[in-house]
Amino acid sequence: MSSYGDTGFLMLEGNAIGIRAVFLEQIIKNSEGLDRMLKNIIRSILVLCSIVAAWQLPKKSFIKYLPVTLFSSTVVMIEIFYFTVHKLWKVKGGPAAMMCHVLVLIAGPYFFANLWAFHLSKGKFFLYSLINIVADYIYAFPILAFFRKINFFKIKVSQTMFFALLVTNAFINYAFQKLYEKITFQNETAG
């Protein structure tokens, strides 16, 4: 009886270990599924917010600031390419996940935030600078920290350097817009 009890106990212990291992595997699989679900929810929120922002933006402002926004989006795509080549930017899930992130971030919130910054500032440098510094600070510090924490993507650049890059991009965009307006005005008056 004692050997049966011992064997039964050992069997029970072996099953308990096996059950624990299966349980841990399920938790890991579920956490990966939750991780994917969270990333998809974030992507969906970003797209929905962008759609709402697009809908609220006046058509005249959209047309007026579309060239600078396309220029800016191209610059950011080049920066992301540079970050990717030099392994300064990493997205879990490989190239497909990386492209999805790039498209969602650039064609979504970045694109419309750029349009809105120009629309709200009405071409005034101080107001444009203030809007961009506040927005870039929010993105570079709390939002980037959140994205790193949930493993949405990782940037191997300090948040301060990332903030400086964003602000520099904003000033380049402003200079491009002023140059574009000057050239457009000269062409309209000449023709």
KAMOWO-V102409 format. One record per pair of residues at least 6 apart in sequence whose C-alpha atoms are under 6 Angstrom apart, sorted by the first residue. I is the first residue (numbers start at 1). J is the second residue. Records with the same first field share a line. If there is no record, write none. Layout:
BEGIN
I->J, J
END
This chain:
BEGIN
47->108
50->108, 109
61->119
68->177
83->89
88->155, 156
89->154, 155
90->153, 154
91->98, 153
121->127, 128
140->159, 163
148->154
END
